[in-house]
């Protein structure tokens, strides 16, 4: 079966009256969030480390915990309305199923006083949970021996200095 990646198509499936289509949309959403069945925070850490070309053994990852989206800094400059629509549809379906919403990935740059918790993956989900006035589940990654490398990879976040919840939507 072909993998569905388009947020518009995923939203359409999640909103379908057909239960099989809704489940396909849900599975596609999970694939976009990198939280497929059997995954753990270690899998999210491995993904983030792969993207930054880091050794995961040099990153500490704890079990997911709840965070206020208002504490999360952005590593990108904007949000896409299509992805926000997808998150709305996915959240409704996930809640209907009684499942847990996928955690987002955040780097803890613990040496920073202000721009400390930077979103690696999950900007749209952060925005959604802020709009719902709810905390969001976060997999927090702490760079240990590779702190300066991670800081360099997230340099854009320090340039834009914007909370994920304040990003403009296009």
SULQUIPE-V374341 format. One record per pair of residues at least 24 apart in sequence whose C-alpha atoms are under 8 Angstrom apart, sorted by the first residue. I is the first residue (numbers start at 1). J is the second residue. D is the distance in Angstrom with one decimal. If there is no record, write none. Layout:
i = (I,I)
j = (J,J)
d = (D,D)
//
This chain:
i = (3,4,5,7,7,7,8,8,8,10,11,11,11,11,14,14,14,15,22,26,26,26,29,29,30,33,33,33,33,35,35,41,44,44,45,45,48,48,52,52,54,58,58,58,58,59,59,59,59,59,59,60,60,60,60,61,61,61,61,62,62,62,63,63,64,64,64,64,64,65,65,65,65,66,66,66,66,67,67,67,67,68,68,68,68,69,69,69,69,69,69,69,69,70,70,70,70,71,71,72,72,72,72,72,72,72,72,72,73,73,73,73,73,73,73,73,73,73,74,74,74,74,74,74,74,74,74,74,75,75,75,75,75,75,75,75,76,76,77,77,77,78,78,78,78,79,79,79,79,79,79,80,80,80,81,81,83,84,84,84,87,87,87,88,101,102,103,103,103,103,104,104,104,104,105,105,105,105,106,106,106,106,107,107,107,107,108,108,108,108,109,109,109,109,110,115,115,115,118,118,119,123,123,126,126,127,127,127,130)
j = (28,28,32,82,83,86,82,83,86,86,85,86,89,90,89,90,93,89,93,90,93,94,86,90,102,102,104,121,122,102,103,139,105,139,105,141,105,120,150,153,146,143,144,145,146,141,142,143,144,145,146,141,142,143,144,139,140,141,142,139,140,141,139,140,103,137,138,139,140,137,138,139,140,135,136,137,138,135,136,137,138,130,134,135,136,126,127,129,130,135,136,164,165,130,163,164,165,117,163,106,116,117,118,119,126,163,164,165,115,116,117,118,119,157,161,162,163,164,118,119,123,157,160,161,162,163,164,167,118,119,120,154,156,157,160,164,156,157,160,167,168,167,168,169,170,123,124,167,168,169,170,124,169,170,169,170,124,124,125,128,124,125,128,128,137,137,136,137,138,139,136,137,138,139,138,139,140,141,138,139,140,141,140,141,142,143,140,141,142,143,142,143,147,151,142,157,158,161,154,157,164,164,165,164,165,164,165,166,165)
d = (7.1,5.8,7.0,5.9,5.5,5.8,6.0,7.7,7.0,6.6,6.8,4.7,6.0,7.4,6.0,6.5,6.9,6.5,7.9,6.5,7.5,7.7,8.0,7.0,7.3,6.9,7.7,7.8,7.6,6.0,7.8,6.1,6.9,7.7,7.9,6.8,7.9,7.3,7.5,6.8,7.7,6.4,5.5,5.7,6.5,6.4,5.5,4.5,5.5,7.7,7.7,5.8,5.0,6.4,6.8,7.1,6.0,4.8,6.4,6.8,6.3,7.3,6.5,7.9,6.9,6.0,5.1,4.5,6.9,5.4,5.4,6.7,7.9,5.8,5.3,4.4,6.0,5.2,5.3,6.2,6.5,7.6,7.3,4.7,6.4,5.4,7.1,6.8,5.6,6.3,6.5,7.6,6.8,7.0,6.9,7.7,6.5,6.8,7.3,7.9,7.9,5.3,5.7,6.3,7.9,5.8,5.9,7.7,6.3,7.5,6.0,4.6,6.0,7.0,7.1,5.9,4.2,5.2,5.9,5.6,7.0,5.8,7.9,7.4,5.8,5.3,4.4,7.7,6.5,6.1,6.7,6.6,6.0,4.4,7.9,7.9,7.4,7.1,7.3,6.4,7.6,5.1,5.1,5.9,7.1,7.4,6.5,6.2,6.1,4.6,6.2,7.9,5.5,5.0,6.0,5.7,6.7,5.8,7.5,7.0,7.2,6.4,7.2,7.3,7.8,7.4,7.2,4.7,4.9,6.1,7.9,6.6,4.9,6.0,6.0,5.0,6.3,7.4,6.6,6.2,5.0,6.1,5.8,4.8,6.1,7.6,6.3,5.9,5.2,7.4,6.9,7.4,7.6,7.3,7.7,7.9,7.0,7.1,7.9,7.2,7.5,5.8,7.8,6.7,6.6,6.5,4.7,7.9,6.7)
//
